Amino acid sequence: MFPLLKGDFSFIFFQINPGGKHYFSLVYKNFYNRTVDQDQQDFRIRRACSLLKETELPVSDISRSVGYDDALYFSRLFRQKKGRTPTQYRKEKALE
């Protein structure tokens, strides 16, 4: 897990160096061989998986709680990353 993604670090970093967003993205990609956006998506999907397993919250609430206002977009992204919809994921994990 990448320690920078545990919170919203961009607010502090970019207040100090507002022109450094592009530079930071390049350094991050060179260091981790992944983009910040890729890691942020993966972090959000992992968090959603936890919420799907541990709660009975509706998928729309989970999508908002992990940073996606559009539940349909979240469901598509989730399916792309996990190979099944959030609802299917929840049902499978309930059987385990």
C-alpha distances in whole Angstrom, upper triangle without the diagonal:
4,6,9,8,9,12,15,15,17,20,21,20,22,25,25,25,26,27,23,21,22,22,18,17,19,17,14,15,16,14,11,13,12,14,13,14,13,9,11,13,10,9,12,13,11,12,16,15,15,18,20,20,21,23,26,25,27,24,26,25,21,21,22,20,17,19,21,25,26,25,27,24,21,23,23,20,19,21,20,17,18,21,23,24,22,25,25,22,23,26,25,22,25,27,25
4,6,6,8,11,13,12,14,17,17,16,19,22,22,22,22,23,20,18,19,18,15,14,16,14,11,12,14,11,9,12,11,12,10,12,12,8,10,12,11,9,13,14,13,14,17,18,18,20,22,23,23,25,28,27,28,26,26,25,22,21,22,20,17,18,21,24,26,26,27,24,22,24,24,21,20,23,22,18,20,23,25,25,24,27,28,24,26,29,28,25,28,30,28
4,5,6,9,11,10,13,16,15,15,18,20,20,20,21,23,19,18,20,19,15,15,17,15,12,15,16,13,12,15,14,14,12,14,14,11,11,15,13,11,14,16,14,15,18,19,18,20,23,23,23,25,28,27,29,27,27,26,23,22,22,20,17,18,21,25,27,27,29,26,23,26,27,23,22,25,24,21,23,26,28,28,26,29,30,26,27,31,30,27,30,32,30
4,6,7,8,7,9,12,12,11,14,16,16,17,18,19,16,14,16,16,12,12,15,13,10,13,15,12,11,15,13,12,9,12,13,10,10,13,13,11,13,16,15,15,19,20,20,21,24,25,25,26,29,27,29,26,26,25,22,21,21,19,16,17,20,23,25,26,27,25,22,25,26,22,22,25,24,21,23,27,28,28,26,29,30,27,28,32,31,29,31,34,32
4,5,7,7,10,12,13,13,15,18,18,19,19,20,18,15,17,17,14,13,16,15,12,14,16,14,12,15,13,12,8,10,11,7,7,10,10,7,10,13,12,12,15,17,16,18,20,22,22,23,26,24,25,23,23,21,18,18,18,16,13,13,16,19,21,22,24,21,19,22,22,19,19,22,21,18,20,24,25,24,22,26,27,24,25,28,28,25,28,31,29
4,7,8,11,13,14,14,17,19,19,20,21,23,20,18,20,21,17,17,20,18,15,17,20,17,16,18,16,15,12,14,14,11,9,12,12,8,10,13,12,11,14,16,15,16,19,20,20,21,24,22,24,22,22,20,18,17,17,14,12,13,17,20,22,22,25,22,20,22,24,20,20,23,23,20,21,25,25,25,22,25,27,24,24,27,27,25,27,30,28
4,6,9,10,11,12,14,16,17,18,18,21,19,16,19,20,16,16,20,19,16,18,21,19,18,20,18,16,13,14,15,12,10,13,14,10,11,15,14,12,15,18,17,17,21,22,21,22,24,22,24,22,22,20,17,17,16,14,12,12,16,18,21,22,24,22,20,23,24,21,21,24,24,21,23,27,27,26,23,26,28,25,25,29,29,27,29,32,30
4,6,7,8,10,11,13,14,15,15,18,16,14,17,18,14,15,18,18,15,18,20,19,18,20,18,15,12,12,15,13,10,13,15,12,12,16,16,15,17,20,19,20,22,24,24,24,26,24,25,23,22,20,18,17,16,14,12,11,15,17,20,21,24,21,19,23,24,21,21,25,24,22,24,28,28,27,25,28,30,27,27,31,31,29,31,34,33
4,6,6,6,9,10,11,12,13,15,13,12,15,15,12,13,16,15,13,16,18,17,17,19,17,15,11,13,16,13,11,15,16,14,15,19,19,17,20,23,22,23,26,27,27,27,30,27,28,26,26,24,22,21,19,18,16,15,18,20,23,25,27,24,22,26,27,23,24,27,26,24,26,30,31,30,28,31,33,30,30,34,34,32,34,37,36
4,6,5,6,8,10,10,10,12,10,8,12,13,10,11,14,14,13,15,18,17,17,19,17,14,11,12,15,14,12,15,17,15,16,19,20,19,21,24,24,25,27,29,29,29,31,29,29,27,26,24,23,21,20,19,17,15,18,20,22,24,26,23,22,26,26,23,24,27,26,24,27,30,31,30,28,32,33,31,32,35,35,34,36,39,38
4,6,6,6,9,10,10,13,12,11,14,15,13,14,18,17,16,19,22,21,21,23,21,18,14,15,18,17,15,18,20,18,18,22,22,21,23,26,26,26,29,31,30,30,32,29,30,28,26,25,23,22,20,19,18,16,19,20,23,25,27,25,24,27,28,25,26,30,29,27,30,33,33,32,30,33,35,33,33,37,37,35,37,41,40
4,6,5,6,9,10,13,12,11,15,15,13,15,18,17,16,20,21,20,21,23,22,19,16,18,20,19,17,20,22,20,20,24,24,23,25,28,28,28,31,33,32,32,34,32,32,31,29,28,26,25,23,22,20,19,22,24,27,29,31,28,27,30,31,28,29,33,32,30,32,35,36,35,33,36,38,35,36,39,40,37,39,43,41
4,6,5,6,8,10,8,8,12,12,9,12,15,14,13,16,18,17,18,20,19,17,14,16,19,17,16,20,21,19,21,24,24,24,26,29,28,29,32,33,33,34,36,33,34,32,31,29,28,26,25,23,21,20,23,25,27,29,31,28,27,31,31,28,29,32,31,29,31,35,36,35,33,37,38,36,36,40,40,38,40,43,42
4,5,5,4,7,7,7,10,11,9,12,15,14,14,17,19,19,20,22,20,17,14,16,19,18,17,20,22,21,21,25,26,25,27,30,30,30,33,35,35,35,37,34,34,32,30,29,28,26,24,24,22,20,22,24,26,29,30,27,27,30,30,27,29,32,31,29,32,35,36,35,33,37,39,36,37,41,41,39,42,45,43
4,6,6,9,10,10,14,14,13,15,18,18,18,21,23,22,23,25,24,21,18,19,23,22,20,23,25,23,24,27,28,27,29,32,32,32,35,37,36,36,38,35,36,34,32,30,30,28,26,25,24,21,24,25,28,31,33,30,29,33,33,30,32,35,34,32,35,38,39,38,36,39,41,39,39,43,43,41,44,47,46
4,6,9,9,11,14,13,12,15,18,17,17,20,22,21,23,25,24,21,19,21,24,23,21,25,27,25,26,29,30,29,31,34,34,34,37,39,38,38,40,38,38,36,35,33,32,31,29,28,26,24,27,28,31,34,35,33,32,35,35,32,34,37,36,34,37,40,41,40,38,41,43,41,41,45,45,43,45,48,47
4,6,5,8,11,10,10,13,15,14,15,18,19,20,21,23,22,19,17,19,22,22,21,24,26,25,26,29,30,29,31,34,34,35,37,39,39,39,41,39,39,37,35,34,33,31,29,28,27,24,27,28,31,33,35,32,31,35,34,31,33,36,34,33,36,39,40,39,38,41,43,41,42,45,45,43,46,49,47
4,5,7,10,10,11,13,15,15,16,19,20,21,22,23,22,19,17,18,22,21,20,23,25,24,25,28,29,29,31,33,34,34,36,39,38,38,40,37,37,35,33,32,31,29,27,27,25,23,25,26,28,31,32,29,29,33,32,30,32,35,33,32,35,38,39,38,36,40,42,40,40,44,44,43,45,48,47
4,6,7,8,9,11,13,14,15,17,19,20,21,22,21,18,16,18,21,22,21,23,26,25,26,29,30,30,32,35,35,36,38,40,40,40,42,39,39,37,35,34,33,31,29,29,27,25,26,28,29,32,33,30,30,34,33,30,32,35,33,32,35,38,39,38,37,41,43,41,42,45,45,44,47,49,48
4,6,5,6,8,10,10,12,14,15,16,18,19,18,15,14,16,19,19,18,21,23,23,24,27,28,28,30,32,33,34,36,38,38,39,41,38,38,35,34,33,32,29,28,28,26,23,25,27,29,32,33,29,29,32,32,28,30,33,31,30,33,36,37,37,36,39,41,38,40,43,43,42,44,47,46
4,5,5,6,9,10,10,12,14,15,16,17,15,12,11,12,16,16,15,18,20,20,21,24,25,25,27,29,30,31,33,35,35,36,37,35,35,32,31,30,28,26,25,25,22,20,22,24,25,28,29,25,25,29,28,25,27,30,27,26,30,32,34,33,32,36,37,35,36,40,40,38,41,44,43
4,5,5,6,9,10,11,12,14,15,15,14,11,11,12,15,16,16,18,21,21,22,24,26,27,28,30,32,32,34,36,37,38,39,37,36,33,32,32,30,27,27,27,24,22,23,25,26,29,29,26,26,29,28,25,27,30,27,26,29,32,34,33,33,37,38,36,37,41,40,39,42,45,43
4,5,5,6,9,10,11,12,14,15,14,12,12,14,17,17,18,20,22,22,24,26,27,28,30,32,33,34,36,38,38,39,41,39,38,36,35,34,32,30,29,29,26,24,26,28,29,32,32,29,28,32,30,27,29,32,29,28,31,33,36,35,35,39,40,37,39,42,42,40,44,46,44
4,5,5,6,9,10,10,12,13,12,10,9,12,14,14,15,18,19,19,21,23,24,24,27,29,29,30,33,34,35,36,38,36,36,33,32,32,29,27,27,26,23,22,24,26,28,30,31,27,26,29,29,25,27,30,27,25,29,31,33,33,32,36,37,35,36,40,39,37,40,43,41
4,6,5,6,9,10,10,11,10,7,7,9,11,12,12,15,16,17,19,21,22,23,25,26,28,29,31,32,33,34,36,34,34,31,30,30,28,25,25,25,22,20,21,24,25,27,28,24,23,26,25,22,24,26,24,22,26,28,30,30,30,33,34,32,34,37,36,35,38,40,39
4,5,5,6,9,10,10,10,8,9,12,13,14,15,18,19,19,21,23,24,26,27,29,30,32,33,35,36,37,39,37,37,34,33,33,31,28,29,28,25,23,25,27,28,30,30,27,26,29,28,24,26,28,25,24,27,30,32,32,32,36,36,34,36,39,38,37,41,42,41
4,6,5,6,9,9,10,10,10,13,14,14,16,19,19,19,22,24,24,25,28,29,30,32,34,35,36,37,39,37,38,35,34,34,31,29,29,29,25,24,26,29,30,32,32,29,28,31,29,26,27,30,27,25,28,31,33,34,33,37,37,35,37,40,39,37,41,42,41
4,5,5,6,8,7,7,7,11,11,10,12,15,15,16,18,20,20,22,24,25,26,28,30,31,32,33,36,34,34,31,31,31,28,26,26,25,22,21,23,26,27,29,29,26,25,27,26,23,24,26,24,22,25,27,30,30,29,33,34,31,33,36,35,34,37,39,37
4,5,5,5,5,5,7,10,10,10,13,15,15,16,19,20,20,22,24,25,27,28,30,31,32,34,36,34,34,31,31,31,28,26,27,26,23,22,23,26,27,28,28,25,24,26,25,21,23,25,22,20,23,26,28,29,29,33,33,30,32,35,34,33,36,38,36
4,6,5,8,9,11,14,13,13,16,18,18,19,22,23,23,25,27,28,29,32,33,34,35,37,39,38,38,35,35,35,32,30,31,30,26,26,27,30,31,32,32,28,28,30,28,25,26,28,25,23,26,28,31,32,32,36,36,33,35,38,37,36,39,41,39
4,6,8,10,11,14,14,13,16,18,17,18,21,22,22,24,26,27,28,30,32,32,33,35,38,36,37,34,34,34,31,29,30,29,25,25,27,30,31,32,33,29,28,30,29,25,26,28,25,23,26,28,31,32,31,35,35,32,34,37,36,34,38,39,37
4,5,8,9,12,11,10,13,15,14,14,18,19,18,20,23,23,24,27,28,29,30,32,35,33,34,31,31,31,28,26,27,26,23,23,24,28,28,29,30,26,25,27,26,22,22,24,22,19,22,25,27,28,28,32,31,28,31,34,32,30,34,35,33
4,7,10,12,10,10,14,15,14,16,19,19,19,22,24,24,26,28,29,30,32,33,36,34,34,31,32,32,29,27,28,27,24,24,25,28,28,29,29,25,24,26,24,21,22,23,20,18,21,23,26,28,28,31,31,28,31,34,32,31,35,36,34
4,7,8,6,7,10,11,11,13,15,16,17,19,21,21,23,25,26,27,29,30,32,31,31,27,28,28,25,23,24,24,20,20,21,24,24,25,25,22,21,22,21,17,19,20,17,15,18,21,23,24,24,28,28,26,28,31,29,29,32,34,32
4,5,5,6,9,10,11,12,14,16,17,19,20,21,23,25,26,27,29,30,32,30,30,26,26,27,24,21,22,22,19,18,18,22,22,23,23,20,19,21,20,16,18,20,17,16,19,22,24,24,24,28,28,26,28,31,30,29,33,35,33
4,5,5,6,9,10,10,12,14,15,16,18,20,21,23,24,26,27,28,30,28,28,25,24,24,22,19,20,19,16,15,16,19,21,22,23,19,18,21,20,16,18,20,18,16,19,22,24,24,23,27,28,25,27,31,30,29,32,34,33
4,5,5,6,9,10,10,12,14,15,16,18,20,21,22,24,26,26,28,26,25,22,21,22,19,17,17,17,14,13,13,16,17,18,19,15,14,17,16,13,15,17,15,14,17,20,21,21,21,24,25,23,25,28,28,27,30,32,31
4,5,5,6,9,10,11,12,14,15,17,19,20,21,23,24,25,27,25,25,21,22,22,19,17,18,18,14,14,14,18,18,19,19,15,14,16,15,12,13,15,13,11,14,17,19,19,19,23,23,21,23,26,25,25,28,30,29
4,5,5,6,9,10,10,12,14,15,17,18,20,21,23,24,26,24,24,21,22,22,18,17,18,17,13,14,15,19,19,20,20,17,15,18,17,13,14,17,15,12,15,18,20,20,19,23,23,21,23,26,25,24,27,29,27
4,5,5,6,9,10,11,12,14,16,17,18,20,21,22,24,22,22,19,19,19,16,14,15,14,10,10,12,15,16,17,18,15,13,16,16,12,13,16,15,13,15,19,20,19,18,22,23,20,22,25,25,23,26,29,27
4,5,5,6,9,10,10,12,14,15,16,18,20,21,22,20,20,16,17,17,14,12,13,13,9,9,10,14,14,14,15,12,10,12,12,9,9,13,11,9,12,15,16,16,15,19,19,17,19,22,22,21,24,26,25
4,5,5,6,9,10,10,12,14,15,17,18,20,22,20,20,17,18,18,15,13,15,15,11,12,13,17,17,16,17,15,12,14,14,10,10,12,11,8,10,14,15,15,14,18,18,16,18,21,20,19,22,24,23
4,6,5,6,9,10,11,13,14,16,17,18,20,19,19,17,18,17,14,13,14,12,9,11,12,16,17,17,18,16,13,15,16,13,12,15,15,11,13,17,17,17,15,19,20,17,18,21,21,19,22,24,23
4,5,5,6,9,10,11,12,14,15,16,18,16,16,13,14,13,10,9,10,9,5,7,9,13,14,13,15,13,10,12,14,10,10,13,13,11,12,16,16,15,13,16,18,15,16,20,20,18,21,23,22
4,5,5,6,9,10,10,12,14,15,17,15,15,12,14,14,10,9,12,11,8,10,10,14,14,13,14,12,9,10,11,9,7,10,11,8,9,12,12,12,10,13,14,12,13,16,16,15,18,20,20
4,5,5,6,9,10,11,12,14,16,16,17,14,16,15,12,12,14,12,9,12,13,17,18,16,18,16,13,13,15,12,10,13,13,10,10,14,14,14,12,15,15,12,13,16,16,14,17,19,18
4,5,5,6,9,10,11,12,14,13,14,12,14,13,9,10,12,9,7,10,12,15,17,15,17,16,12,14,16,14,11,15,16,13,13,16,16,15,12,15,16,13,13,17,17,15,17,20,19
4,5,5,6,9,10,10,12,11,11,9,11,10,6,7,10,8,7,10,11,13,14,12,14,14,10,11,13,11,9,12,14,12,11,14,13,12,8,11,13,10,10,14,15,13,15,18,18
4,5,5,6,9,10,12,12,13,11,13,13,9,11,14,12,10,14,14,17,17,15,16,16,12,12,14,13,9,12,14,11,10,13,12,11,8,10,11,8,8,12,11,9,12,15,14
4,5,5,6,8,11,11,13,12,15,13,10,12,14,12,11,15,16,18,19,17,19,19,15,15,18,16,13,15,17,15,13,16,15,14,11,13,14,11,10,13,13,10,12,15,14
4,5,5,5,8,8,10,9,12,10,7,10,12,9,9,13,14,16,17,15,17,18,14,14,17,16,13,16,18,16,15,18,16,14,10,12,14,11,9,13,14,11,12,16,16
4,6,6,7,7,9,8,11,11,8,10,13,12,11,15,15,17,17,14,16,17,13,12,16,15,12,14,17,15,13,15,13,11,7,8,10,8,5,9,10,9,9,13,13
4,6,8,10,12,11,15,14,11,14,16,15,14,18,18,21,21,18,20,20,17,16,19,18,14,16,19,17,14,16,14,13,10,10,11,8,6,9,9,6,7,11,10
4,7,9,12,13,15,14,11,15,16,14,14,18,19,21,22,19,21,22,18,18,21,20,17,19,22,20,17,20,18,17,13,13,15,12,9,12,13,10,9,13,13
4,5,9,10,13,11,9,13,14,12,14,17,18,19,20,17,20,21,17,17,21,20,17,19,22,21,19,21,18,16,13,12,15,13,9,12,14,12,11,15,15
4,6,9,11,10,10,13,15,13,15,18,18,19,19,16,18,20,17,16,20,20,17,19,22,21,19,21,18,15,12,11,13,13,9,11,14,12,11,14,16
4,6,8,6,7,10,11,10,12,15,15,15,16,13,16,18,15,14,18,19,16,18,21,20,19,21,18,15,11,11,14,14,11,13,16,15,14,18,19
4,5,5,6,9,10,11,13,15,14,13,13,10,13,15,13,12,16,17,15,16,20,19,18,19,16,13,10,9,13,13,11,13,16,15,15,18,20
4,5,5,6,9,10,11,12,11,11,11,7,10,12,9,8,12,13,11,13,16,16,15,16,13,10,7,7,11,11,10,12,15,15,15,18,20
4,5,5,6,9,10,11,9,8,8,5,8,10,9,9,13,13,12,15,17,18,17,19,16,12,10,11,14,15,13,16,19,18,19,22,24
4,5,5,6,9,10,9,9,10,8,12,13,11,12,15,16,14,17,20,19,19,21,18,15,12,13,16,16,14,17,20,19,19,22,24
4,5,5,6,9,9,10,11,9,12,13,9,10,14,13,12,15,17,16,16,18,16,13,10,11,14,13,12,15,17,16,17,20,21
4,6,5,6,5,7,7,6,9,9,6,8,11,11,10,13,15,14,15,17,15,12,10,12,15,14,14,17,19,18,19,22,23
4,5,5,5,5,8,7,11,11,9,11,14,14,13,17,18,18,18,21,19,16,13,15,19,18,17,20,22,21,22,26,26
4,6,7,9,11,11,14,14,11,14,16,15,14,18,19,18,19,21,20,17,14,16,19,17,16,20,22,20,21,24,25
4,6,9,11,11,14,12,9,12,14,12,12,15,17,15,16,19,18,16,13,16,18,16,16,20,21,19,21,24,24
4,6,9,10,13,11,9,13,14,12,13,16,17,16,18,20,20,17,15,18,21,19,19,23,24,22,24,27,27
4,5,7,9,8,6,10,11,10,11,14,15,15,16,19,18,15,13,16,19,18,18,22,23,22,24,27,27
4,6,9,8,8,11,13,13,14,17,18,18,19,21,20,17,15,17,20,20,20,23,25,24,26,29,30
4,5,5,6,9,10,11,12,14,16,17,18,19,18,15,14,16,19,19,19,22,24,24,25,28,29
4,5,5,6,9,10,10,12,14,15,16,17,15,11,10,12,15,15,16,18,20,20,22,24,26
4,5,5,6,9,10,11,12,14,15,15,14,10,11,12,15,16,16,19,20,21,23,25,26
4,5,5,6,8,10,11,12,14,15,14,11,12,14,16,16,18,20,21,22,24,26,27
4,5,5,6,9,10,10,12,13,12,10,9,12,14,13,15,18,19,19,21,23,24
4,5,5,6,9,10,10,11,9,6,6,9,11,11,12,15,16,17,19,21,22
4,5,5,6,9,10,10,9,7,9,12,13,13,15,17,18,19,21,23,24
4,5,5,6,8,10,10,9,10,13,14,13,16,18,18,19,21,23,24
4,5,5,6,8,7,6,7,10,11,9,12,15,15,15,18,20,20
4,5,5,5,5,5,7,10,9,9,12,14,14,15,18,19,20
4,6,6,8,9,11,14,13,12,16,18,17,18,21,22,22
4,6,8,10,11,14,13,12,15,17,16,16,20,21,20
4,6,8,9,12,10,8,12,14,12,13,16,17,17
4,7,10,12,10,9,13,14,12,14,17,17,17
4,7,8,6,6,10,11,10,12,14,15,16
4,5,5,6,9,10,11,12,14,16,17
4,5,5,6,9,10,11,12,15,16
4,5,5,6,9,10,11,13,15
4,5,5,6,9,10,11,13
4,6,5,6,9,10,11
4,6,5,6,9,10
4,6,5,7,9
4,5,5,7
4,5,5
4,6
4
